[in-house]
């Protein structure tokens, strides 16, 4: 039984790192890589935004809310729509990474299930709490974060007239 706990703990430690590497990085990292577009600069240039206005628009788009200033709403809808297009392109270009992320999500779910079983049957204590925390982090990074980002972008586009 201690060997099973050690194995589960090792898997639980590796899962968040693997989850970040496979899925989370594309949303947390700067979308500007070599040969890619600078979305912020494009939107600022197209709509003639000042730095403060660009920050206001970016905050509204990130949170999926309408911009208070009606003059900035087309910029927010444009920014959200362009970002969704870029994300769709990334998903199409990296379909294998998405499949791998699904496998890691399944492993995280199994670890979470194993931790709950261990907690109920064996009353394993602190190891189970760590396992639950790490597996839940992997699940959040692989499933909830990408879904939340896309939902907020769609909401921002719709709320700002896009």
QUIHUBEL-V698444 format. One record per pair of residues at least 12 apart in sequence whose ideal C-beta (glycine too) atoms are under 8 Angstrom apart, sorted by the first residue. I is the first residue (numbers start at 0). GAP is how many residues later the second one is. If there is no record, write none. Layout:
I,GAP
I,GAP
This chain:
0,121
4,113
4,119
4,122
7,103
7,106
7,107
7,110
7,123
8,118
8,121
8,122
10,96
10,100
11,99
11,103
11,118
11,119
11,122
11,123
12,121
14,89
14,92
14,93
14,96
14,119
14,120
14,122
14,123
15,118
15,121
15,122
15,125
17,86
17,120
18,82
18,85
18,86
18,89
18,118
18,119
18,122
18,123
19,121
21,75
21,78
21,79
21,82
21,120
22,74
22,75
22,78
22,81
22,118
22,119
22,122
22,123
23,117
23,118
23,121
25,61
25,64
25,68
26,118
26,119
26,122
30,52
30,55
35,50
36,49
38,40
38,43
38,44
38,47
39,14
39,18
39,39
41,40
42,14
42,32
42,35
42,36
42,39
45,29
45,32
46,25
46,27
46,28
46,31
48,23
48,26
52,16
52,19
52,22
55,12
55,13
55,16
56,15
56,18
56,19
56,22
57,21
59,12
59,16
59,96
59,100
60,15
60,18
60,19
60,22
60,91
60,92
60,95
61,90
61,94
62,89
62,93
63,87
63,88
63,89
63,90
63,91
63,92
63,95
64,90
64,91
64,94
65,90
65,93
65,94
66,93
72,87
72,88
73,86
73,87
75,80
75,81
75,83
75,84
75,86
76,79
76,80
76,83
76,84
76,85
77,84
78,77
79,73
79,74
79,76
79,77
79,80
79,82
80,76
80,81
82,70
83,66
83,69
83,70
83,73
86,62
86,63
86,66
100,41
103,34
103,38
104,33
104,34
104,37
104,38
106,31
107,27
107,30
107,31
107,34
108,26
108,30
110,20
110,23
110,24
110,27
111,19
111,20
111,23
111,24
111,27
113,17
114,13
114,16
114,17
114,20
115,16
117,13
118,13
